[in-house]
Amino acid sequence: MQRLFWIDEINKLYLLQIKQQQVSLFGDGHIHKTYLVDLEDEKWILQQFNQQVFKYPERISHNHEVLIKEINQGELPFILPLPIPNKQGKLFSLIDENYFRISPFVSGKCVNEVSGSYQAYLAAKAFAQFILAGMHIPASAFQETIPGFHDLPLRYEQLLAAIKSTLRPIQGEVKELVDFYLKQKVLVQEYVTWKTKLPLRMTHSDTKINNLIYAPDFSKVNAVIDLDTIMAGYVYYDFGDLVRTVACTEGESSKNWDAIKVDKTKYEALIRGFQEVGEGVFTQDEMQSLPYGGQMMTCIMGFRFLTDYLNGNIYYSIHYEEQNLHRAKNQMFLLKALQDM
């Protein structure tokens, strides 16, 4: 490993004695550069923060400070590994124009897909419990870390703009997808309707399965992680992203079109997990909005993948030119399957 220029400064800021050989790259995250710091008697996660994706680190720091102040971790059935303050009391440390932070290490298993319905149920239950833990905090206390992240009308307008300005010919497969997603304006209108009915809550907003750490035997969830997208949102956001990423029979980059369906056993497990936690706590409208969440979150990703393709693949990483187009097609098949349920 090359010399880590920031170790000496980290040691000063956190009153630690980290040596180069005690630091190793950790995990397969695509956003931040993550290291495991193994000091034998204790372990830490150290991250070099990605400001290209998260342009407002001060907002993330603010939201984490709200959680540290307002949530009693002892009452949670899992850990929230929030950053620890440096000796200046800051959650982020600026070193040579790079932001760093240190958080507790939580042992366990992190997976990219669930192997069965019980893991899906545990995931839904954990993310619902996370929302529940913050229900006493006014949603206005949280700052928007990624502006417009789950704003379906905004993403629809961005798609319209991309269709108008694209240099790609809109024909064949591209036209098929453009036509399909333009017809999803009904989901955009439904989003506006739900907005008038539902309370804003603290939501995780990125409920992929690898944002959980399970116990080694998968009997429970040890931690809810990747807390940078916490902000005000709707309960169905977190349920919907679980549906999109857990209940689909294929990954979002699959081109096995005929195999893209809804795993109904996993879907029902997700519903059961949210219902067990939310029944009598979330409003009746919130509980009724959950199925819409799966459709909405699938649709918004379809909008975003197609928009990026039309704009020349400027946002998402790709391995071949049509990958964002094919991701949008993948989400189209999943959305159709959800709408047919």
Backbone hydrogen bonds, N-H to C=O, Kabsch-Sander energy under -0.5 kcal/mol:
donor,donor_aa,acceptor,acceptor_aa,energy
5,F,3,R,-1.0
7,I,4,L,-1.6
10,I,6,W,-2.5
11,N,7,I,-2.6
12,K,8,D,-1.7
13,L,9,E,-2.6
14,Y,10,I,-2.4
15,L,11,N,-0.8
16,L,11,N,-1.5
22,Q,19,K,-2.0
23,V,20,Q,-1.6
24,S,36,L,-1.9
26,F,34,T,-2.6
33,K,48,Q,-2.0
34,T,32,H,-0.7
35,Y,46,L,-3.1
36,L,24,S,-3.2
37,V,35,Y,-0.5
37,V,44,W,-3.0
38,D,22,Q,-2.6
38,D,36,L,-0.7
39,L,37,V,-0.7
39,L,42,E,-2.6
41,D,39,L,-2.7
44,W,37,V,-2.3
45,I,103,S,-3.0
46,L,35,Y,-2.5
46,L,44,W,-0.5
47,Q,101,R,-2.5
48,Q,33,K,-2.8
49,F,47,Q,-0.7
49,F,99,Y,-2.8
51,Q,49,F,-0.9
54,F,50,N,-1.9
55,K,53,V,-0.8
59,R,56,Y,-1.4
60,I,56,Y,-1.3
61,S,57,P,-2.6
62,H,58,E,-1.9
63,N,59,R,-2.5
64,H,60,I,-2.5
65,E,61,S,-2.2
66,V,62,H,-1.9
67,L,63,N,-2.0
68,I,64,H,-2.7
69,K,65,E,-2.0
70,E,66,V,-2.7
71,I,67,L,-2.6
72,N,70,E,-0.5
73,Q,71,I,-1.0
75,E,72,N,-1.9
76,L,73,Q,-1.4
79,I,222,N,-2.8
82,L,80,L,-2.4
84,I,102,I,-3.0
86,N,90,K,-2.8
87,K,13,L,-3.0
89,G,86,N,-2.7
93,S,100,F,-2.9
95,I,93,S,-0.6
95,I,98,N,-3.2
98,N,95,I,-1.7
100,F,93,S,-2.3
101,R,47,Q,-1.5
103,S,45,I,-2.7
105,F,43,K,-1.2
109,K,214,Y,-2.7
120,A,116,G,-1.4
121,Y,117,S,-2.6
122,L,118,Y,-2.5
123,A,119,Q,-2.1
124,A,120,A,-2.5
125,K,121,Y,-2.5
126,A,122,L,-2.4
127,F,123,A,-2.4
128,A,124,A,-2.3
129,Q,125,K,-2.4
130,F,126,A,-2.0
131,I,127,F,-1.9
132,L,128,A,-2.4
133,A,129,Q,-2.2
134,G,130,F,-0.8
134,G,131,I,-1.1
135,M,132,L,-1.4
137,I,134,G,-1.6
141,A,138,P,-2.3
142,F,139,A,-1.7
145,T,143,Q,-0.7
149,F,146,I,-1.8
151,D,148,G,-1.3
152,L,150,H,-1.2
155,R,151,D,-2.2
156,Y,152,L,-2.2
157,E,153,P,-2.2
158,Q,154,L,-2.2
159,L,155,R,-1.8
160,L,156,Y,-2.3
161,A,157,E,-2.3
162,A,158,Q,-2.0
163,I,159,L,-2.4
164,K,160,L,-1.9
165,S,161,A,-1.9
166,T,162,A,-1.7
167,L,310,L,-0.6
171,Q,169,P,-1.4
174,V,171,Q,-1.4
176,E,172,G,-2.1
177,L,173,E,-1.9
178,V,174,V,-2.6
179,D,175,K,-3.0
180,F,176,E,-2.0
181,Y,177,L,-2.7
182,L,178,V,-2.2
183,K,179,D,-1.4
184,Q,181,Y,-1.0
185,K,182,L,-1.0
186,V,183,K,-0.9
187,L,184,Q,-1.2
188,V,184,Q,-1.3
189,Q,185,K,-2.5
190,E,186,V,-1.9
191,Y,187,L,-2.1
192,V,188,V,-1.7
193,T,189,Q,-1.7
194,W,190,E,-2.7
195,K,191,Y,-1.9
196,T,192,V,-0.8
196,T,193,T,-1.0
197,K,193,T,-0.6
197,K,194,W,-1.3
198,L,194,W,-2.2
201,R,233,G,-3.2
203,T,201,R,-0.6
203,T,231,M,-2.6
208,K,206,D,-1.4
211,N,208,K,-2.0
212,L,209,I,-1.0
213,I,223,A,-2.5
214,Y,109,K,-3.3
214,Y,212,L,-0.5
215,A,220,K,-2.6
218,F,215,A,-2.5
222,N,213,I,-3.0
222,N,220,K,-0.5
223,A,213,I,-1.7
224,V,79,I,-1.9
225,I,211,N,-2.4
225,I,223,A,-0.5
229,T,226,D,-0.5
230,I,227,L,-0.9
231,M,203,T,-1.6
233,G,201,R,-2.8
237,Y,234,Y,-2.1
238,D,234,Y,-0.8
239,F,235,V,-1.7
240,G,236,Y,-2.7
241,D,237,Y,-2.2
242,L,238,D,-1.2
243,V,239,F,-2.1
244,R,240,G,-2.4
245,T,241,D,-1.8
246,V,242,L,-2.9
247,A,242,L,-0.8
247,A,243,V,-1.2
249,T,261,K,-2.3
254,S,251,G,-1.8
257,W,255,K,-1.9
259,A,256,N,-2.0
260,I,257,W,-1.4
261,K,259,A,-1.0
263,D,247,A,-3.9
263,D,261,K,-0.5
264,K,262,V,-1.2
267,Y,263,D,-2.6
268,E,264,K,-2.5
269,A,265,T,-1.5
270,L,266,K,-2.2
271,I,267,Y,-2.3
272,R,268,E,-2.4
273,G,269,A,-2.2
274,F,270,L,-2.1
275,Q,271,I,-2.8
276,E,272,R,-2.5
277,V,273,G,-1.3
278,G,274,F,-3.0
279,E,275,Q,-2.5
281,V,278,G,-2.7
282,F,278,G,-2.6
287,M,283,T,-2.1
288,Q,284,Q,-2.1
289,S,285,D,-1.4
290,L,286,E,-0.5
290,L,287,M,-0.8
293,G,289,S,-1.6
293,G,290,L,-0.5
294,G,290,L,-1.1
295,Q,291,P,-1.2
296,M,292,Y,-3.2
297,M,293,G,-2.7
298,T,294,G,-1.5
299,C,295,Q,-2.7
300,I,296,M,-2.7
301,M,297,M,-1.4
302,G,298,T,-2.0
303,F,299,C,-2.8
304,R,300,I,-2.2
305,F,301,M,-2.8
306,L,302,G,-2.4
307,T,303,F,-2.7
308,D,304,R,-2.3
309,Y,305,F,-2.1
310,L,306,L,-2.6
311,N,307,T,-1.9
312,G,309,Y,-1.5
313,N,308,D,-3.4
323,Q,320,Y,-1.9
326,H,322,E,-2.7
327,R,323,Q,-2.5
328,A,324,N,-2.1
329,K,325,L,-1.9
330,N,326,H,-2.5
331,Q,327,R,-2.4
332,M,328,A,-1.6
333,F,329,K,-2.0
334,L,330,N,-1.9
335,L,331,Q,-2.8
336,K,332,M,-2.5
337,A,333,F,-2.0
338,L,334,L,-2.5
339,Q,335,L,-2.5
340,D,336,K,-1.3
341,M,338,L,-1.0
